[in-house]
Amino acid sequence: MRFRLCNWKRNNWFNSAKKPVKNPDLWQELDALAAGRDLTWQWVRGHSGNKLNERADALAGAARNKFNAEFVVGLGAA
């Protein structure tokens, strides 16, 4: 992951296909949080039964649903 982040930063947040990196604000925040820490990045196949990955997916889905509900209420549609 550090390799990709370094390349994206060097390429002004464009990927190797010369397309903008998706969610650059989130990657930049993650990069800032990781700076100065001794981290090991480990790729995990999504939706493959890994307990921690499944938990992260559930938390992300819950946050998305909460955001969507608050967004609709904010529009006065609820």
N, C-alpha and C positions, 0 to 999 in steps of 0.2 A: 504494500500500500504506500509506503514511503516513496518508492520508486515512481508510482503514478502521480502522487502529489507533487514531487519534485518536477516531473515532466510537465504537469499541468501548469504549475507556477511559471516555469521557464517559458512555456508557450502561451503565456497570458490567459490561462484558463480555457485553452482549446485542447481537444484530445488529438490523438494521432491521426484521426480522419479529418482533422481541420474543422471540426464542429465544436461549438461551445460545450463545455462540460455542463452536465445537468446539475442543478442546485449548487452553483459555485459558492453562494453565501454559506451554505451548510458545510461544504468541504473546507472553506477558508476558516470557519469557526473551529471545526474539528482539528485542522492543522495547527491553529493557535493554541488550542487546549493540549495538544500532544507535544508541542515544542518543549524541549528541556526534560522530557520524561523518557524513561527507558521502556519502550513498548515493543511488543511483538504482535504483529498483525497476523491473523489467521483467517483464511477464507473458509466459509462454511456454506455448503449447498443449501439454499433456501427450501423450506417445506419438505425436508427430508427426515423429519423426526428428531432432530437435535433439540433437546429440551430448552436450552437457553435461546436458540434461534426462534423456536416457536413462541417462547415467552416475549421476546423482543417484538415479534410480529404481532402478537396479541396487544401489547402495549401501544404499538404504532397505530393499529386499527382503532383502538379505544380513543386515542388522542385525535385521530382523524374524525371519528364520529362525533366527539365532543366539539371539535372545531366547527364541523358542518352544522351541528344543532345550534351552536351559538351564532354562527353566521346567518342562518335562516331567521333566528329570533331577532338579530340585529337589523335585518331587513324588514321586520314587521310582518313576516309571512306566517308566523306560527300563531 
